[in-house]
């Protein structure tokens, strides 16, 4: 069985560490800068610019994506990676805070 991801510690300094998370869609260098793409895109930046500032992963919000553009539209456009035009890892949170606030 293939692992969904692996983590490797590359360097340490006291309690700090630098590492690498390897996933099917790419490597995430840690510590990581993870821009927020709430609706599937990072506002005011093209995705090549996001990659250019060193980001290996973006963050999406499931609740906001369900509101707009909606699951059906995202699926019709090929899934979240195609919709966002981001072939690298994406982390999504549930949006539970937004639901309850």
N, C-alpha and C positions, 0 to 999 in steps of 0.2 A: 504494500500500500504506500502510495506517495504521500509525503507530508504536505500539508497546506502551506506551511512556511517553516523556515528555520531561522534561528538567531545565533550569531557568532559574536563574541567579544573580541574586538580587534586591538584595543589598548585600554589601559587603566592608568589613573593618576589619583591616588588616595581612594576615595569612594566614588569618584567619577569614572565613567567608562564610555568608550566609543565602540559602536558595534555596527552590525549589518543584519537586517532582516531580509531574507530572500523569499520571494513569493512567485507564483506562476507568472505574474505580470511585471516582475522586475524586482530590483533591489532598493531597499530603503536604508539610507545611511542614518545612523543615530549618533547624537541627538538629531532630530529631524525638524525642519521648518515645514509646516503643513498649512498652506493657505486654505481659507474657507471658501468653498464653492457651493454655498447653501442651495442654490437652485440648479446645480450641475455645472456652473461656470464660476470662475473667479472674476469678480467685477473689476473693470478697468484694465484688464490684462488679457493678452492673447496667450494661449496655452504654451507656445514656444517661449514666451517671455517668462512664464511661470517656471518652466524647466530651466531657462537661462539663469534664474536667480538661485538655482541649486535645489529646487524642490523635486523630490522623488515621489511624492504622494499628495493628493488633495483630499479635503474633507467635504462631504455632502451631507444634507439633512433630509432624511426620508420623509418627514412630515411636510416640509416645504415642497419637496418634489411631488408628493401625492396631491397637494393642493394645486400646484401649477408647475409643470405642464401636465402632470397626471401620469400614472403608471402605464396606461395604455399607449399614450403618445411616446413615452420613453422606450417602451418595448417595440413599438412600430418603427422607431428610428434606429433600432439595433441594440438597445440596451444602454445603460448609463455611460459606459466607456465611449461608445460611438456618439451618443448624444452630447457628451462633454468634449469630444475630440481629444481625449486623454487616454492613451493606451497603457499608461502606468497604473500602479496601485491607487485605489480609491477607498477611503474609509468613510462609512456612513454611520451617523448616529440616528437614533430612533425619532428624535424630535419630541420626546416626552416632556421636556421642559416647556416647549412652546405649546403643546397640547394643554398643559395644566395652568399656563399663565394667561 
